[in-house]
Amino acid sequence: MTVAIIGAGPNGLSIAAHLRSRGIPYRIFGTPVDTWSRHMPAGMMLKSDGFASNLCGPDGQGTLAAYCAQRGIAYHPTRIAVSLELFIAYALDFQQRFVPDVEDRQVAAVERAGNGFALRLDGGETLTADIVIGAVGITHFGQIPDELAHLPSELVSHSSAHYDMTALADREVTVVGGGSSAVDLATLLAEGGAIVSLVARRTALRFSSPPGEGERSLWQRLRHPSSGLGPGLRSWLYQKVPHLFRLLPGDLRLTIIRRHLGPQTAWLMRERFESGVTATLGAQLEKAAEEGGRVRLAYRTADGVLHEKMTDHIIAATGYRAEVERLTFLSPDLRSAIRTHAGMPVLSGVFESSVPNLYFVGPAAVNSFGPLMRFMVGSEYVAPRIARRLARVLRRTATV
């Protein structure tokens, strides 16, 4: 049995680490932690607490706390925010220790081949695999509003295209969106010398509360139990029993995915954002047009007034849609054979799609396993479960 893992982010690396510890043959393709190192703004802080920012190694090995302790880096499970730079360094160390055989190559195409799959890599090499695990990150799923999608790439881009802020220094930039990525990007752009405004449909921006001092009381812990998704009973349930999420009615699942832990920014960004960014809230995009190498953007505010502004560049921090059709490296035959709900794959309790031996984890699994799949802590559920499943498959095939 051979396993191909597509994607070398937290989920892909965690799964590979568990397969390697069990002696299950695999190949893993992708640039290690590419989403984090090339598609998130340098200088940002992770939304997740330190204790929820781990990749999942076998037997609980390879935690962020252990990495920091070995190097004398200040760490606290909840009270010290984790910087993007620290996380990248930690994740690359995890990869080198537990998954040293990552192949920094991209999978260009996957199609069916008998009972398995044929894969073509970007260099032209072809290979076959009995099992394929899609562990792709959010960069496949970025969405740009229709009002902006017609503009050329030099005038509009998705937030996932920005790691280095220096390219937009001294330019007028408009960030569209009201979530964490929008606020983080706008703040870091302003601190890097850009003239930044933010336009959002939301009537108010949400910032998390700073961590409290001292230990929480027993009543607080019972009423708002801690979880890797944040405090609260619902977050605790979504982390502890994600396998039950797929049993909920489809419309309810979509509502939960859309609303639970929605656009919220880390508390420590509030002061930095407010000191450098001009925000227009409660605004609805109307149209955008290229004009003299710039963009004329029109939006209507809650009072019904139409406003126009000129800007050098627009960044759409407008989220992601984990739809199968966006995974264009899968053949049309495969994509059409995958059962979906609201465009997202419908998965079994072990992450298998309706195409036998084709698995999806991470953002693509959110419709079946809930909000946990949007967070790094989800790898602690995904990796052991997939590894146990494939170990059973390997035992069965060995006896045939």
C-alpha positions in Angstrom: 0.0 0.0 0.0 1.3 3.4 -0.9 0.0 6.7 0.3 0.4 10.1 -1.3 -0.1 13.2 0.9 -0.7 16.4 -1.1 0.3 19.4 1.1 3.1 19.9 3.7 1.3 22.2 6.1 0.4 21.4 9.7 -2.1 18.6 8.7 0.0 17.0 6.0 3.2 17.0 8.2 1.3 15.7 11.2 -0.2 12.9 9.2 3.1 12.0 7.7 4.8 12.0 11.1 2.2 9.5 12.4 2.4 7.3 9.3 6.2 7.3 9.5 6.1 6.2 13.2 3.9 3.3 12.2 6.0 2.2 9.3 3.3 3.0 6.7 4.8 3.8 3.3 4.0 7.3 2.1 5.3 10.2 0.0 4.5 13.8 0.8 4.6 16.6 -1.6 4.6 20.4 -1.1 6.7 23.3 0.2 6.8 22.9 4.0 4.4 25.3 5.8 4.1 27.3 2.5 0.8 29.0 3.5 2.4 30.3 6.7 5.7 31.3 5.2 4.6 32.9 1.9 0.9 33.7 2.2 0.5 35.4 5.6 1.8 38.9 6.5 5.2 39.0 8.2 4.9 40.4 11.7 1.4 39.0 12.4 0.5 37.2 15.6 -1.4 33.9 15.5 -5.0 33.9 16.7 -4.5 30.5 18.5 -2.9 30.4 22.0 0.4 28.7 22.5 -1.1 25.4 23.7 -3.2 25.3 20.5 -0.4 26.1 18.1 1.2 22.6 17.9 1.8 20.3 15.0 0.8 16.8 16.1 3.8 14.4 16.6 3.5 10.8 17.6 3.2 10.2 21.3 2.7 13.9 22.0 6.2 14.8 20.7 7.3 17.9 19.0 5.2 20.6 20.8 5.7 24.3 20.6 6.3 24.4 24.4 9.2 21.8 24.0 10.7 23.8 21.1 10.7 27.0 23.1 12.0 25.3 26.2 15.0 23.9 24.3 15.9 27.3 22.9 15.2 29.5 25.9 12.3 31.3 24.1 9.6 32.8 26.3 6.4 30.7 26.2 3.1 30.5 28.0 0.2 28.4 27.0 -2.2 31.3 27.0 -0.6 34.6 28.0 2.2 35.0 25.4 1.0 35.5 21.8 2.8 33.4 19.2 4.4 35.3 16.4 4.2 34.1 12.8 8.0 34.0 12.7 8.2 31.8 15.8 5.6 29.4 14.5 7.4 29.1 11.1 10.7 28.3 12.8 9.0 25.8 15.1 7.1 24.1 12.2 10.2 23.8 10.0 12.1 22.2 13.0 9.2 19.7 13.4 9.4 18.9 9.7 13.1 18.3 9.8 12.8 16.0 12.9 9.7 14.0 12.1 9.2 14.3 8.3 12.6 14.7 6.8 11.5 13.2 3.5 9.2 15.9 2.3 9.5 16.4 -1.4 9.4 20.1 -2.2 7.5 19.6 -5.4 3.9 20.3 -6.5 1.3 17.8 -7.6 0.1 19.1 -11.0 -2.6 16.5 -11.7 -4.4 13.5 -10.0 -6.6 11.1 -11.9 -8.0 7.6 -11.4 -5.9 4.6 -12.4 -7.6 1.3 -11.8 -8.4 1.0 -8.1 -5.9 3.7 -7.2 -4.6 7.0 -8.6 -2.0 8.4 -11.0 -0.2 11.6 -10.0 1.8 13.9 -12.2 4.3 16.2 -10.5 5.3 19.7 -11.7 8.6 18.3 -13.1 6.8 15.8 -15.3 7.4 12.7 -13.1 4.4 10.4 -12.8 3.7 7.9 -10.0 0.8 5.8 -8.7 -0.7 5.6 -5.2 -3.3 3.4 -3.6 -4.5 6.2 -1.3 -4.4 10.0 -1.8 -4.8 12.5 1.1 -5.6 16.0 0.1 -4.1 18.2 2.9 -4.0 21.4 0.9 -4.1 24.8 2.7 -6.3 27.8 2.3 -4.5 29.3 -0.6 -6.4 27.1 -3.0 -9.7 28.6 -1.8 -9.3 32.4 -1.7 -12.2 34.3 -3.1 -12.4 37.8 -4.5 -15.8 39.6 -4.7 -17.4 39.8 -8.1 -17.3 43.6 -7.9 -13.4 43.4 -7.9 -12.7 40.2 -9.8 -12.5 41.8 -13.2 -9.6 44.1 -12.2 -6.1 43.2 -13.3 -3.8 41.5 -10.8 -1.6 44.6 -10.4 -4.6 46.5 -9.0 -6.4 43.8 -6.9 -5.1 40.8 -5.0 -6.3 38.4 -2.4 -4.9 38.7 1.1 -3.2 35.3 0.7 -0.8 36.9 -1.8 0.9 39.1 0.8 3.8 38.2 3.0 6.2 41.1 2.4 4.6 44.5 3.0 7.4 46.5 1.5 6.1 46.3 -2.1 3.2 48.5 -1.1 5.0 51.1 1.0 4.2 54.7 0.2 1.1 53.6 -1.8 -2.6 54.2 -1.1 -4.0 50.8 -0.3 -7.6 49.8 0.4 -8.2 46.6 2.3 -11.7 45.1 1.8 -12.9 42.9 4.7 -13.5 43.0 8.4 -11.9 39.8 9.7 -8.6 39.0 11.3 -6.6 38.9 8.0 -8.0 42.3 7.0 -7.2 44.0 10.2 -3.7 42.4 10.4 -2.8 43.3 6.9 -4.1 46.8 7.2 -2.2 47.4 10.4 1.1 45.9 9.1 0.8 47.8 5.8 0.3 51.1 7.7 3.3 50.3 9.9 5.3 49.6 6.8 4.6 53.1 5.3 1.5 52.6 3.2 -1.5 54.9 3.4 -4.2 52.4 4.4 -8.0 52.5 4.6 -10.3 49.5 5.4 -13.8 49.1 4.0 -16.0 46.4 5.5 -19.6 45.3 5.5 -19.5 44.7 9.2 -20.8 47.6 11.4 -18.2 46.9 14.0 -14.8 45.1 14.2 -14.4 42.3 16.7 -11.4 42.0 18.9 -10.8 39.2 21.3 -10.5 39.9 25.0 -7.0 40.0 26.6 -6.1 37.0 28.7 -7.1 37.4 32.3 -4.7 37.5 35.2 -4.5 34.6 37.6 -6.4 31.3 37.5 -10.0 31.1 36.5 -12.5 30.0 39.1 -14.1 26.5 39.0 -17.4 28.1 37.9 -15.7 30.0 35.1 -14.0 26.8 33.9 -17.3 24.9 34.0 -19.3 27.6 32.3 -16.7 28.6 29.7 -14.4 25.5 29.4 -11.1 26.1 27.7 -10.4 24.7 24.2 -8.0 25.1 21.3 -10.7 27.1 19.6 -11.2 29.5 22.5 -13.2 29.5 25.7 -16.9 28.4 25.7 -18.9 25.2 25.8 -19.7 25.2 22.0 -16.0 25.6 21.1 -15.1 22.8 23.6 -17.7 20.5 22.0 -16.5 21.3 18.4 -13.0 20.3 19.4 -13.8 17.3 21.6 -16.5 15.6 19.4 -16.0 16.8 15.8 -17.2 13.4 14.5 -20.7 14.3 15.7 -20.8 17.5 13.6 -21.3 15.6 10.4 -24.6 14.2 11.8 -26.2 17.6 12.0 -28.6 18.9 9.3 -26.7 20.4 6.3 -28.2 23.9 6.7 -27.3 24.0 10.4 -23.7 22.9 9.6 -23.4 25.8 7.2 -24.8 28.3 9.7 -22.3 27.1 12.4 -19.4 27.2 10.0 -20.3 30.8 8.9 -21.0 32.2 12.4 -19.0 30.4 15.0 -15.7 32.1 15.7 -16.2 34.4 12.8 -14.2 37.6 12.0 -12.3 38.3 15.2 -8.9 39.8 15.6 -6.3 39.3 18.4 -6.8 41.9 21.1 -3.3 43.2 20.9 -3.9 44.5 17.4 -6.6 46.9 18.4 -4.4 49.9 19.4 -2.0 49.4 16.5 -4.9 49.2 14.0 -6.7 52.3 15.4 -3.5 54.4 15.3 -2.7 53.8 11.7 -5.8 52.8 9.6 -8.8 54.7 8.5 -11.9 52.4 8.7 -15.2 52.7 6.9 -17.7 50.2 8.4 -21.2 49.2 7.3 -20.2 49.7 3.7 -21.4 47.6 0.7 -19.2 47.5 -2.5 -21.0 48.8 -5.6 -18.4 48.8 -8.3 -14.8 49.3 -9.1 -13.1 50.5 -12.3 -9.6 51.0 -13.5 -8.8 54.6 -14.1 -5.3 55.9 -15.0 -3.5 53.0 -13.5 -5.5 53.3 -10.3 -8.9 52.1 -9.1 -12.0 54.1 -8.6 -13.9 52.2 -5.9 -17.6 52.9 -5.2 -19.3 51.7 -2.0 -22.6 52.6 -0.3 -22.7 53.2 3.5 -25.5 52.2 5.9 -27.1 55.7 5.5 -27.6 55.0 1.8 -25.0 57.4 0.6 -22.8 56.4 -2.3 -19.1 57.2 -1.8 -16.2 57.0 -4.3 -12.5 56.9 -3.7 -9.3 56.5 -5.7 -6.8 54.0 -4.5 -3.5 52.5 -5.9 -4.3 48.9 -4.9 -7.1 46.9 -3.4 -6.5 43.8 -1.2 -9.5 41.5 -0.9 -9.3 40.0 2.6 -12.6 38.3 1.9 -12.1 34.8 3.1 -12.0 31.4 1.6 -14.5 28.9 0.1 -13.3 25.3 0.4 -15.0 24.1 -2.8 -13.9 20.9 -4.6 -14.1 22.7 -8.0 -11.3 25.0 -6.9 -8.9 21.9 -6.6 -8.1 22.0 -10.3 -5.2 19.6 -10.0 -7.9 16.9 -9.5 -9.2 15.6 -12.9 -12.7 16.7 -13.9 -13.7 13.0 -13.6 -12.6 12.9 -10.0 -14.1 16.3 -9.1 -17.5 15.3 -10.5 -17.4 11.9 -8.6 -16.9 13.5 -5.2 -20.2 13.9 -3.4 -20.5 17.5 -2.1 -22.7 19.7 0.0 -22.5 23.5 -0.7 -19.5 22.7 -2.9 -17.5 21.1 -0.1 -16.7 17.3 0.0 -19.0 15.1 2.1 -16.7 12.9 4.2 -17.0 9.7 6.2 -16.0 9.5 9.9 -12.4 8.9 8.9 -12.2 11.7 6.3 -12.7 9.5 3.2 -14.7 11.1 0.4 -17.3 9.3 -1.8 -14.4 8.3 -4.1 -12.8 5.3 -2.3 -9.3 5.9 -1.0 -9.4 9.7 -1.6 -9.3 11.6 1.7 -9.5 15.3 2.6 -8.4 17.1 5.7 -8.1 20.7 6.8 -10.3 23.4 5.3 -11.8 21.0 2.8 -13.2 18.9 5.8 -14.9 21.8 7.5 -18.4 20.9 6.2 -18.1 17.4 7.7 -16.1 18.0 10.9 -16.9 21.6 11.8 -14.9 24.7 12.8 -12.1 22.6 14.3 -10.8 22.0 10.7 -10.1 25.7 10.3 -7.6 25.7 13.2 -4.2 24.2 13.6 -5.3 22.3 16.7 -7.4 20.2 14.4 -4.3 18.3 13.4 -4.3 16.7 16.9 -7.6 15.0 15.9 -6.9 14.4 12.2 -3.4 12.8 12.3 -4.0 10.0 14.8 -7.4 9.2 13.3 -6.1 8.9 9.7 -3.0 6.9 10.9 -5.2 4.4 12.7 -7.4 4.0 9.7 -4.6 3.4 7.3 -2.9 1.0 9.7 -6.1 -1.1 9.6 -6.2 -0.9 5.8 -2.5 -2.0 5.6 -3.2 -5.0 7.9 -6.2 -6.0 5.8 -4.3 -5.8 2.5 -1.4 -7.7 4.0 -3.6 -10.7 4.7 -5.3 -10.8 1.3 
